[in-house]
């Protein structure tokens, strides 16, 4: 049993950031991140979670390629400056070209500048157009304690809990969770209403359900706002249907028992939530299911996931990987060229 004095020593003021990002505009998004992290730390935060894809919103849009960065980049430089400035620990993910592949890479930075990395295990739906899968466990030994990193739908997969269970004192997570299209007509909106309601419920409750099975507090940072992208029609076909949607869920801080101690809903716009947490593992409150997903997903959501996975992966193999690698080289040279013309001429029609 941990006594009260030890609990006090392990307590830390935590924060999670809710961001409204532009597509492909790394500089603007980093400026917004800096303001939000400064705000969180002014309120006492020493541990800060930033969203998945904090350097760009990710939808099927040519401008996303502009945000693929080399491993050494301006975003990581900012993370290190903020960690040193505020003597805090912070993390968030971005698209990174490493070798001949692109990853959704979470960077967790300590006050002394040490960096820990986690590549998301499986891209989600149209994200497959922009990066490939990672293969690490996402568990770090840090000056703060044992930290686990996970992003978006990793939080609703049992394999994520298995790789962290009994090995982390806190989980830092970020999400980029959108909902169903708003521009496909009244009939489609009505027919998909129950699925949209379930998707919102899933997004809002995922951090708590994850914490209950993990036995550790969870910080979840989110995106907010409306946006337009493309819905890929079929693998190997260059057509995408316009898809107007919005981000759902909540930026949250959840304790190890799954209780929400602070939250900001996506509808509330950009901002931060701040609350103290105990950085320590406890016994899980709920046993882990012996299946792939933590929740039982409806058949239509399964079908949507598999269809967009296949479409995005086919695009990545034919176009996305090369365009992202080219963009990263341009960032390395500090050049101004973008891959948009190549994308439009050989891939995207919406």
C-alpha positions, 0 to 999 in steps of 0.5 A, spaced: 500 500 500 502 506 498 502 511 503 499 518 503 507 521 503 509 517 497 502 519 493 504 526 495 511 525 492 508 522 486 503 527 484 504 532 478 499 537 475 498 535 468 495 538 462 492 536 455 491 541 449 485 541 445 488 544 438 484 547 432 490 546 426 490 548 419 492 542 414 499 542 412 501 549 415 506 547 420 508 554 422 502 556 424 500 550 428 506 550 432 505 557 434 498 555 436 501 549 440 506 554 443 501 559 446 497 553 449 503 549 452 505 556 455 498 557 458 497 550 461 504 551 464 502 558 467 497 554 470 502 550 474 502 544 469 509 540 469 506 534 464 503 536 458 499 532 452 499 535 445 494 531 440 496 526 435 498 530 428 499 536 432 503 539 426 497 538 421 490 536 421 490 529 417 484 528 412 485 526 405 487 533 402 494 534 398 496 539 403 497 534 408 504 532 405 506 538 406 507 537 414 511 530 413 518 532 417 525 529 417 527 526 424 530 533 426 525 538 425 522 545 427 517 541 431 521 537 435 526 543 436 519 547 439 518 541 444 525 541 447 525 549 448 518 548 451 520 543 456 526 547 458 523 553 458 517 550 463 521 545 466 516 540 464 515 533 460 511 534 454 509 529 448 505 529 441 505 526 435 507 528 428 508 525 421 516 523 420 520 521 414 525 516 417 529 512 412 524 510 406 518 510 410 513 515 414 511 514 421 506 517 425 511 518 431 509 520 438 515 524 441 515 525 449 520 530 451 523 531 458 526 537 461 533 536 460 532 535 452 531 527 452 527 524 447 523 518 447 519 515 441 513 511 439 510 510 432 503 508 432 502 501 430 496 501 425 494 507 421 486 509 422 482 509 415 484 514 411 491 516 415 493 510 411 494 514 405 500 518 409 504 513 413 505 506 415 505 502 421 510 502 427 512 496 431 515 499 438 512 498 445 511 505 447 513 505 454 519 509 457 523 510 463 523 517 465 525 522 470 517 523 471 516 515 472 514 510 467 510 513 461 506 509 456 505 513 449 499 511 445 495 515 439 487 515 437 485 508 436 491 505 439 487 507 445 481 502 444 485 496 442 487 490 447 494 490 444 495 497 447 493 495 454 497 488 453 504 492 451 503 497 457 500 493 463 504 493 469 509 497 466 507 504 466 505 509 471 501 514 466 499 514 459 500 520 455 495 520 449 493 524 443 487 523 438 484 526 432 477 523 432 472 525 426 465 523 425 460 521 419 459 526 413 455 532 414 454 533 406 451 527 403 444 528 404 438 528 409 437 520 407 444 518 409 444 523 415 438 519 418 440 512 416 447 513 419 444 517 425 445 511 430 452 510 428 454 517 429 451 517 436 455 511 437 462 514 434 461 520 439 460 516 445 466 511 443 470 518 442 468 521 449 469 514 453 475 511 450 480 514 455 476 512 461 475 505 459 483 505 457 485 507 464 480 502 467 483 496 464 490 499 464 490 501 472 494 508 470 491 515 469 491 517 462 491 524 459 488 525 452 489 531 448 484 532 442 483 536 435 477 540 434 473 544 429 470 542 422 473 540 416 473 538 409 477 532 406 475 526 401 472 519 402 476 514 398 472 510 393 476 504 392 483 502 392 487 504 386 482 509 383 484 516 384 477 519 386 475 521 392 468 524 394 468 530 398 467 529 406 465 535 410 465 533 418 468 535 425 472 532 430 468 529 436 470 527 443 473 530 449 480 533 451 481 529 458 485 528 464 482 521 467 485 518 473 487 511 474 480 508 476 477 511 470 474 517 473 474 524 469 477 529 473 478 535 467 475 535 460 474 540 454 469 537 449 471 538 442 465 543 441 468 548 446 474 550 441 481 550 442 484 550 450 487 546 455 485 542 461 489 542 467 488 538 474 493 534 479 494 526 478 498 521 481 503 518 477 503 511 479 500 504 477 494 501 481 490 494 480 486 495 473 478 496 475 476 492 469 479 485 466 482 486 459 477 482 453 480 477 449 479 480 443 482 485 438 478 491 440 476 493 447 469 495 445 464 491 441 464 495 434 458 495 430 459 491 423 458 498 419 464 501 423 468 495 422 466 495 414 468 503 414 475 501 417 477 496 413 475 499 406 478 506 408 484 502 410 485 498 404 484 505 400 489 509 404 494 503 404 493 503 396 494 510 395 500 510 400 504 505 396 503 508 389 503 516 391 503 517 398 510 515 401 514 518 395 510 525 396 511 525 403 519 523 403 519 529 398 516 533 402 521 531 408 527 533 404 524 540 402 523 541 409 531 539 410 533 544 405 528 549 408 526 550 401 519 553 399 516 547 394 510 543 396 508 536 393 501 539 391 501 539 384 504 532 384 498 530 388 493 533 384 496 531 377 496 523 379 492 522 385 486 526 388 480 528 384 474 530 389 
